[in-house]
Amino acid sequence: MPATGFYEWRKEASGKIPFYIHLKDNSMFAFAGLHERWISEEGETVRSFTIVTSPPNSLAATLHNRMPAILDSEGEDMWLKEGQLSDTELERILKPVAGSRMEMHEVSTGINKAGNDSPELIEPVLRAHPVQ
């Protein structure tokens, strides 16, 4: 799944504060994902998709106990090849990207509404009193 970043929330007394986490160079990357197509009991085709998670890196760990598994270019090739990956291959490609390669900033709570979809949702929120 191609992406440029992901959202995570920090729980505060005032509610959940959303953050956008991305590579420092703002480049695209790929999440490890799984898709499936199957037939329900009603005979309907069901398509599903999930993003694989990994333990968090040092940056994401300040917000949550997991993060999306981000693949490097070699990992992308391995993930997409036919056949089953070995445990050793999976361990190598599903380890968290270094926290030092990423950065995060607070974003608008507008991201909390599923119908909202605009580039402004990844822009930093400037606060008079930053969240600690």
BELVENMO-V566159 format. One record per pair of residues at least 6 apart in sequence whose C-alpha atoms are under 6 Angstrom apart, sorted by the first residue. I is the first residue (numbers start at 0). GAP is how many residues later the second one is. Records with the same first field share a line. If there is no record, write none. Layout:
I: GAP ; GAP
//
This chain:
0: 29 ; 30
1: 27 ; 28
2: 25 ; 26 ; 27
3: 24
4: 16 ; 17
5: 14 ; 15
6: 12 ; 13
7: 10 ; 11
8: 7 ; 8 ; 9 ; 10
9: 6 ; 7 ; 53
17: 88 ; 89
18: 86 ; 87 ; 88
19: 84 ; 85
20: 82 ; 83
21: 80 ; 81
22: 78 ; 79
23: 77 ; 78 ; 79
29: 40 ; 41
30: 38 ; 39 ; 40
31: 20 ; 37
32: 17 ; 18 ; 19
33: 15 ; 16
34: 13 ; 14
35: 11 ; 12
36: 9 ; 10
37: 7 ; 8
38: 6 ; 7
51: 16 ; 17
52: 14 ; 15 ; 16
53: 12 ; 13 ; 15
54: 11
55: 9 ; 10 ; 11
56: 39 ; 42
57: 41
58: 40
68: 25
74: 18
104: 19
105: 18 ; 19
106: 17 ; 18
//
